[in-house]
Amino acid sequence: MNQQKIGTFISTVRKKKLLTQKQLASLIGVRHSVISLYELGDRRPSPEVVKKLAVICCFLSLFVLCSCVRTGQKDSVDFMSAM
């Protein structure tokens, strides 16, 4: 899965939870500029960050995303449709 799709997914989930980038960053222990980088596809979240996102956002599919981030493998799962 490419970084742009990951970023779009994070942005969509954040907005559905009615969180600002700053609020989400505070909850997972990163700076809000890092959330922006994730959402723009300029940076890939670590597996640890993905796990925190999954707990906060209550999306099991983020655990699958964690697997993709950890292994660097492309996955054919469409995470946007999983929401």
Backbone torsions as a table, in degrees:
resi	resn	phi	psi	omega
1	MET	NA	133.1	-177.6
2	ASN	-80.9	161.3	-175.4
3	GLN	-62.7	-33.3	179.7
4	GLN	-63.4	-42.3	178.3
5	LYS	-66.1	-39.4	177.1
6	ILE	-61.0	-46.1	179.9
7	GLY	-61.4	-43.0	178.9
8	THR	-63.3	-40.3	178.5
9	PHE	-62.7	-47.4	180.0
10	ILE	-61.1	-44.3	179.3
11	SER	-61.0	-45.3	-179.3
12	THR	-63.3	-45.0	179.4
13	VAL	-63.1	-44.9	-179.9
14	ARG	-58.5	-46.7	-178.6
15	LYS	-66.6	-37.1	177.5
16	LYS	-64.7	-29.8	177.7
17	LYS	-87.0	2.7	178.4
18	LEU	58.4	40.8	178.4
19	LEU	-108.1	143.8	170.3
20	THR	-81.7	166.1	175.7
21	GLN	-60.6	-39.0	-179.6
22	LYS	-64.5	-42.5	178.6
23	GLN	-64.4	-45.5	179.1
24	LEU	-62.8	-42.8	178.9
25	ALA	-58.8	-43.0	179.3
26	SER	-62.7	-39.6	-179.4
27	LEU	-67.2	-32.6	-177.5
28	ILE	-103.3	-2.1	173.5
29	GLY	82.4	35.2	174.7
30	VAL	-130.0	168.5	175.7
31	ARG	-76.9	151.7	-178.0
32	HIS	-63.6	-24.9	177.4
33	SER	-65.9	-28.0	177.7
34	VAL	-69.3	-40.4	177.0
35	ILE	-60.3	-42.4	178.1
36	SER	-59.6	-44.2	179.0
37	LEU	-62.5	-41.1	176.8
38	TYR	-59.7	-49.0	-174.4
39	GLU	-67.6	-30.5	177.7
40	LEU	-79.7	-10.9	-178.2
41	GLY	82.3	15.1	-179.8
42	ASP	-88.9	-10.2	-179.8
43	ARG	-150.3	141.9	-179.8
44	ARG	-100.8	129.6	179.3
45	PRO	-68.0	146.7	177.4
46	SER	-71.7	162.0	176.8
47	PRO	-57.0	-34.8	179.6
48	GLU	-65.5	-41.6	178.5
49	VAL	-66.6	-41.0	179.6
50	VAL	-62.0	-39.8	177.8
51	LYS	-62.9	-42.4	177.6
52	LYS	-63.2	-41.2	177.3
53	LEU	-60.8	-41.0	-179.0
54	ALA	-63.7	-41.4	179.2
55	VAL	-66.2	-46.0	-177.9
56	ILE	-67.1	-43.5	-173.7
57	CYS	-92.4	-6.8	177.6
58	CYS	58.1	42.1	178.3
59	PHE	-117.2	110.1	178.4
60	LEU	-59.7	-32.4	-177.6
61	SER	-64.1	-21.1	175.8
62	LEU	-66.8	-28.5	175.0
63	PHE	-64.9	-37.4	175.7
64	VAL	-65.1	-41.9	177.0
65	LEU	-58.8	-39.6	177.8
66	CYS	-57.0	-41.2	178.4
67	SER	-62.1	-41.0	179.2
68	CYS	-66.0	-40.7	179.7
69	VAL	-65.4	-43.6	-177.1
70	ARG	-64.2	-43.0	-175.3
71	THR	-90.1	-18.5	-177.6
72	GLY	73.2	11.1	-178.8
73	GLN	-82.8	149.1	172.5
74	LYS	-80.0	144.1	-177.9
75	ASP	-124.2	141.2	-178.3
76	SER	-84.7	-3.7	-180.0
77	VAL	-69.9	133.2	176.3
78	ASP	-91.5	99.2	-175.1
79	PHE	-67.2	-27.7	178.7
80	MET	-65.9	-35.1	179.4
81	SER	-78.3	-16.1	179.5
82	ALA	-77.0	-12.1	-178.7
83	MET	-82.5	NA	NA
